[in-house]
């Protein structure tokens, strides 16, 4: 089973207001509003790359900072990120979502663990520049201050969205706690289920020892 890390931070590194919606509505999301609805090209990485090529044209004003190499790198990086989010992240996969600097004593300095419950969904009205989503059932949370430095480094993904590489024993234990139902409820009283079918708690598969 893959573990995915996602953040909802602005360019200044601070948590955006979207973090609360992610938890209350049961979802995670990414930006790139200008891409529009990409439901018809989910799984088609070349079509997705073409969208980015249209959004990021070559400079026609002699901009020395926007070189061909930098443009190609930007297109490749963002194509890969969005493709992983809408295509490679599968139903049943684990999601790790930190809220490390928020004005809520329950969720501040926490790392939330959930399971993906459905396919890609486009929503232009969500706000905070987020338009591309996956439904998630949140299962558990842990305080980052209780974790080892190694585990913090693993779970605090540097990018907005990426696969969590090489989970250690502590990460495996956190995910197992979420899976067996003994975890702490992430959002007590939350009623919305963003695109998930039904209200039954999904099972989180074990992480292989590989």
N, C-alpha and C positions, 0 to 999 in steps of 0.2 A: 504494500500500500504506500502511495506517495503522501508525503507531508508537505503542505504548501504554507508559506509565510506571506502575510500581506500587511501593509500599513496604510493608515489614512492620515498622512502628514503633508503639510504645505511645503513650499520651497524653503521656509525658515526652519524646518525641522519640527515644528509644533503640530500637535494633533488637530485635525480639522473637526468641525462639528459633525461630520459624517459618521464618526465613530459611534455616536449614540444611535443613529439610524441603523447602522449595520447590526447592532446588538438587538434593538427593539423590533426591527422588521425581519430579522433572520436572513441576512445576506452579507455578501462582500462585493465590492465593486472597484472598478478602475476608471480612469478618465478617458481622454481622447474623444471628447464630445463631437469634434468635427468629423470623426469617422462615420457617424450616423449608425443606422441599424445594420449590423453585419451578420444577422441571422442566416442570410442566404449563402454566405461564404464561410461558415464555420467549417473548419477542417481543410480549407483551401488556402494554404500559406502563400501561394503565388498571387492569388487574387487580393489577399490582405496586403501583401507587399506593394501591389499596384496602387492600393488606396493611399498608402503612406507616400508613395512616390508622387502622387497628385497633390497631397497636402504639404509636401516638403520639396518644392521645385528647386532647381539649381538657381543660384543667384544670377540675376541679369544686370546687376548694378556694380559689379566688380567688388563685392564684399569679400575681403581677404580672409575674414574669420569663417565664412561659410564655404569651406573648400569642398571639392568633390569627395575627398577621403572622409571628411567629417560628416557630410550629408549621407554617404553610403553607410557609415557606421551608425548614425542616428536611425536611419530607416531599418537597418538590420536589427538593431537592439530593440526598437519598439515593435517591429513585426513579431519578433520572437516572444516578447513579453505578452502581447495581446493574444497571440496564437496559443501560448501555454494556458492562459486564463480561460479562453473560450473553448478550447479543443482538448488540450492534454490533461487538464484537471477534470477528473472523472467523478461521477456520482459515487459516493462512498469514500472518497479521499478525505484526508484530515486537513483542517485549516487551523493555523496558528495566527492569532491576531492580538498584538500588544496595544494597550492603551497606557502610555507611560507618563503622560503629562496632561491630565484632564481634571476639570473642576468638579469631580464627583468622588467622594471618599470610598464608595463601594468599588469603583472600577479603576481608580488611579493606581498606576504602577502595577497593573495586572496584565497577565497574558491569558487570552481566552482560547479555548479549544473547541472546535466544532467539526461537523461532518457535512460534506457537500451532498445536497439532496436532490439536485436537478440540473437541467441544462442551462446554457446561456440565456439571458433575458436582457432586452433593451428597454430602458426607461428614461426618456429625456426629461422627465419632471421630478426626478429625485432631488436634485440640487447639488451644490458644492462641486459642480463640474463632473460629477459621476453620472455615467449613462449606461455602462456595461456591467452586468451583475450575474452572480451565481447565488441561488438560494442555499442557505446554510442552517442547520440545526445546531445551536450552541449548547454544549454539554457540560462544560467545566471551566473553571478559572483558577489560576494560581498567582500568588504574589511574586513578582520578579525578584524581590529582595530575599526570598527564601531559596533561591536557586543558586547553584554554583556559577562561577564566572564562565566556565566552559559552556554550560547550558544556556546562559544568557547570550553568549556569542552565537550559538547555534540558532536560537529562536528569534533574536532581534534582527530580522532580515534587513540588510542595508538598503535594498531597493524596495520600490513600492509593491512588487510581487515577484516571488521566486520560489523555486523548490528548496525545501530544507534538506541540506546534504548531511550525510553521515550522522544520524541521530545517535546520541549516546544512551547509556542505561537510564539516566534520569529522564530524558525525553521519552523513552519508551514507557517508563513508569507513569508519567503524566498522561500520556495518551491512553494507557491501559485503564487508568482511573476514570477517565472520561468514558471509555467504552463499557465498563462494567456497571455504570449507573451510580457510582458512589461519589461522583464529583459534586462540586458546588454549583447550584443553578446560576447561570450567568446573568440573566435579567428577570428577576422575580416579577411576576405580574405582566410580562410582555404577552400580547395577545395576537399580534400579527405574524403571519407566516409567509414570507416573501416568495411566492411562487412554488412552495413545496406542496406536494400532494398528500393531504391527510395530516393528522396530528400525532400519529404514532412515532415514538422516538426511534430513529434508525439505528441499526447496529454499526459499530465502527470496527472494521476488520483489524486483526492484530498486525503489527509491523513484523515482517520477516526478519530473521536474525542473519541478515546478509549485509 
